[in-house]
Amino acid sequence: MTTSTTRPVSVAEIARLAEAVLPRDVWDYVAGGAGEERTVQANRDAFHRLSVLPRVLVDVANRSARTSALGTPVAAPVGIAPTSYHVLAHPDGELATVRAAGTAGVLTIQSVFSSVTLEDVAAAATGPLWFQLYCLRDRAVTRNLIERAAAAGYRAIVLGVDLPVIGYRDRDIRNGFGLPPHIRPVNLPVAADSAGGLELTELNDILVSPDLTWRDVEWVRGLSSLPLVVKGVLAADDARRAVDAGAQGVLVSNHGGRQIDGSVATMTALPEVLDAVGDRCEVYLDGGVRRGTDVLKAVALGARMAFVGRPVMWGLAADGEAGVGAVLRMYLEELDLVMAVCGCPDVASIGPDLLRTVPA
């Protein structure tokens, strides 16, 4: 990945490198979505329906993409979304990912379904970390995870609310995909001999509570002084209820198109969520973010941050920590360049006036 003739220049090219080295079932797990994967494509199409209107004759000699998320400074409004089991992609797993994120100065949301303990990830991190969890069947374990995250230095809790069950994912069902024996959710009380080889739907059924309600969101909010972000919100009314329950942030997400085939795209849902709660909390987005221009579009609509998931796993598979670093540089470099062409010396100057809807 380092020579001038072979160095990939886009996330799509890194994806092809990852596909070439990953076992087929692992590639399908990382890249796939629910059903016919229409929502995976819809997330991308929603970005394509917006064009950018460049602005000229603005002094952009000095540019900065620096911003903040819940008061934490970050290098740019792009971060790493929570994704599971990074050791599937590379032996260094989440440690390589978080080291690359620290070098780039971007925020990482660490998944509870990690193949490295949350404490070891925090020890390797040089950049800001948020901790993503689900409300587990064992509420005492949920409480303990939040206490562990706070003690380890994580700066926010991200509660996933869109996974009462795992969606119907054709590729994983066809492959009978399960965790290899050497990989397990090390943050959770599942014995190695029972986790290895389980299909993910079985593992999810064992661990994650499907009876989560708004009362549980309030309960989680009361367990810690850390800010709470609710992830998996698409409906405006759900966003309002999340803020009413104490959330300081809402992450507009359809789980990367992995839960419902035909779900609304995140960029399509974003404006209604912003109208509902944009003046009461920070609003973030993930799903289909593949270019620096996508980050600019999300921010121009009003998102505080855009998070990327699959591309990080692709970079990790292609070249470990260096591969993740290469992916993040692509986003940061392209975002910087498009900001310059659009006459935006800083993130505050990125606004909806830069966007036009592409005619059908």
Solvent accessible surface area in square Angstrom, and as a share of the most:
residue,aa,sasa,rsa
1,M,59,0.26
2,T,122,0.71
3,T,76,0.44
4,S,109,0.71
5,T,125,0.73
6,T,91,0.53
7,R,139,0.51
8,P,6,0.04
9,V,92,0.53
10,S,16,0.10
11,V,6,0.04
12,A,57,0.44
13,E,56,0.25
14,I,0,0.00
15,A,12,0.10
16,R,147,0.54
17,L,71,0.35
18,A,0,0.00
19,E,63,0.28
20,A,88,0.68
21,V,95,0.55
22,L,17,0.08
23,P,81,0.51
24,R,133,0.48
25,D,52,0.27
26,V,10,0.06
27,W,22,0.08
28,D,13,0.07
29,Y,17,0.06
30,V,8,0.05
31,A,12,0.09
32,G,4,0.04
33,G,1,0.01
34,A,2,0.02
35,G,18,0.17
36,E,138,0.62
37,E,35,0.16
38,R,136,0.50
39,T,1,0.00
40,V,29,0.17
41,Q,95,0.42
42,A,30,0.23
43,N,3,0.01
44,R,41,0.15
45,D,48,0.25
46,A,5,0.04
47,F,0,0.00
48,H,104,0.46
49,R,116,0.42
50,L,28,0.14
51,S,46,0.30
52,V,37,0.21
53,L,67,0.34
54,P,69,0.43
55,R,119,0.44
56,V,116,0.66
57,L,183,0.91
58,V,67,0.39
59,D,115,0.60
60,V,30,0.17
61,A,83,0.64
62,N,132,0.68
63,R,87,0.32
64,S,49,0.32
65,A,20,0.16
66,R,143,0.52
67,T,25,0.14
68,S,27,0.18
69,A,0,0.00
70,L,42,0.21
71,G,64,0.62
72,T,11,0.06
73,P,85,0.54
74,V,1,0.01
75,A,22,0.17
76,A,1,0.00
77,P,0,0.00
78,V,1,0.00
79,G,0,0.00
80,I,2,0.01
81,A,8,0.06
82,P,20,0.13
83,T,34,0.20
84,S,25,0.16
85,Y,6,0.02
86,H,8,0.04
87,V,31,0.18
88,L,16,0.08
89,A,11,0.09
90,H,48,0.22
91,P,113,0.71
92,D,62,0.32
93,G,0,0.00
94,E,1,0.01
95,L,50,0.25
96,A,0,0.00
97,T,3,0.02
98,V,3,0.02
99,R,85,0.31
100,A,4,0.03
101,A,2,0.01
102,G,14,0.13
103,T,120,0.70
104,A,21,0.16
105,G,25,0.24
106,V,0,0.00
107,L,1,0.00
108,T,5,0.03
109,I,3,0.01
110,Q,8,0.04
111,S,4,0.02
112,V,0,0.00
113,F,15,0.06
114,S,0,0.00
115,S,16,0.11
116,V,22,0.13
117,T,41,0.24
118,L,0,0.00
119,E,67,0.30
120,D,77,0.40
121,V,0,0.00
122,A,21,0.16
123,A,90,0.70
124,A,25,0.20
125,A,22,0.17
126,T,117,0.68
127,G,18,0.17
128,P,15,0.09
129,L,9,0.05
130,W,1,0.00
131,F,0,0.00
132,Q,4,0.02
133,L,0,0.00
134,Y,16,0.06
135,C,1,0.01
136,L,3,0.02
137,R,131,0.48
138,D,76,0.39
139,R,68,0.25
140,A,69,0.54
141,V,27,0.16
142,T,0,0.00
143,R,107,0.39
144,N,70,0.36
145,L,1,0.00
146,I,1,0.01
147,E,90,0.40
148,R,61,0.22
149,A,0,0.00
150,A,47,0.36
151,A,94,0.73
152,A,32,0.25
153,G,48,0.46
154,Y,4,0.02
155,R,115,0.42
156,A,0,0.00
157,I,4,0.02
158,V,0,0.00
159,L,0,0.00
160,G,3,0.03
161,V,44,0.25
162,D,27,0.14
163,L,10,0.05
164,P,63,0.40
165,V,85,0.49
166,I,32,0.16
167,G,11,0.10
168,Y,154,0.59
169,R,16,0.06
170,D,42,0.22
171,R,57,0.21
172,D,21,0.11
173,I,87,0.44
174,R,174,0.64
175,N,56,0.29
176,G,37,0.35
177,F,7,0.03
178,G,17,0.16
179,L,2,0.01
180,P,37,0.23
181,P,114,0.72
182,H,138,0.62
183,I,4,0.02
184,R,76,0.28
185,P,0,0.00
186,V,43,0.25
187,N,6,0.03
188,L,7,0.04
189,P,94,0.59
190,V,13,0.07
191,A,61,0.47
192,A,54,0.42
193,D,130,0.67
194,S,53,0.34
195,A,0,0.00
196,G,20,0.20
197,G,53,0.51
198,L,37,0.19
199,E,72,0.32
200,L,19,0.10
201,T,58,0.34
202,E,81,0.36
203,L,3,0.02
204,N,4,0.02
205,D,75,0.39
206,I,91,0.46
207,L,13,0.06
208,V,5,0.03
209,S,5,0.03
210,P,66,0.41
211,D,92,0.48
212,L,46,0.23
213,T,57,0.33
214,W,61,0.21
215,R,182,0.66
216,D,21,0.11
217,V,4,0.02
218,E,97,0.43
219,W,73,0.25
220,V,4,0.02
221,R,60,0.22
222,G,66,0.64
223,L,35,0.18
224,S,26,0.17
225,S,113,0.73
226,L,31,0.15
227,P,32,0.20
228,L,2,0.01
229,V,0,0.00
230,V,0,0.00
231,K,11,0.05
232,G,14,0.14
233,V,4,0.02
234,L,43,0.21
235,A,49,0.38
236,A,19,0.15
237,D,81,0.42
238,D,56,0.29
239,A,0,0.00
240,R,101,0.37
241,R,114,0.42
242,A,0,0.00
243,V,18,0.10
244,D,100,0.52
245,A,10,0.08
246,G,26,0.25
247,A,5,0.04
248,Q,61,0.27
249,G,0,0.00
250,V,0,0.00
251,L,1,0.00
252,V,0,0.00
253,S,0,0.00
254,N,8,0.04
255,H,32,0.14
256,G,11,0.11
257,G,1,0.01
258,R,31,0.11
259,Q,30,0.13
260,I,115,0.58
261,D,30,0.15
262,G,52,0.50
263,S,20,0.13
264,V,65,0.37
265,A,5,0.04
266,T,0,0.00
267,M,8,0.03
268,T,68,0.39
269,A,6,0.04
270,L,0,0.00
271,P,52,0.33
272,E,111,0.50
273,V,0,0.00
274,L,30,0.15
275,D,126,0.65
276,A,14,0.11
277,V,0,0.00
278,G,35,0.33
279,D,132,0.68
280,R,119,0.44
281,C,18,0.11
282,E,38,0.17
283,V,4,0.02
284,Y,0,0.00
285,L,0,0.00
286,D,10,0.05
287,G,8,0.08
288,G,4,0.04
289,V,1,0.00
290,R,37,0.13
291,R,99,0.36
292,G,0,0.00
293,T,36,0.21
294,D,4,0.02
295,V,0,0.00
296,L,0,0.00
297,K,20,0.09
298,A,0,0.00
299,V,14,0.08
300,A,1,0.01
301,L,49,0.25
302,G,39,0.38
303,A,3,0.03
304,R,96,0.35
305,M,0,0.00
306,A,0,0.00
307,F,1,0.00
308,V,2,0.01
309,G,13,0.13
310,R,26,0.09
311,P,0,0.00
312,V,0,0.00
313,M,5,0.02
314,W,21,0.07
315,G,0,0.00
316,L,0,0.00
317,A,11,0.09
318,A,26,0.20
319,D,57,0.29
320,G,3,0.02
321,E,65,0.29
322,A,61,0.47
323,G,0,0.00
324,V,0,0.00
325,G,11,0.11
326,A,14,0.11
327,V,0,0.00
328,L,1,0.01
329,R,128,0.47
330,M,32,0.14
331,Y,2,0.01
332,L,39,0.20
333,E,101,0.45
334,E,43,0.19
335,L,1,0.00
336,D,45,0.24
337,L,108,0.54
338,V,20,0.11
339,M,1,0.00
340,A,21,0.16
341,V,91,0.53
342,C,2,0.01
343,G,12,0.11
344,C,1,0.01
345,P,40,0.25
346,D,60,0.31
347,V,22,0.12
348,A,101,0.78
349,S,50,0.32
350,I,12,0.06
351,G,12,0.12
352,P,97,0.61
353,D,76,0.40
354,L,3,0.02
355,L,16,0.08
356,R,121,0.44
357,T,102,0.59
358,V,63,0.36
359,P,118,0.74
360,A,155,1.21
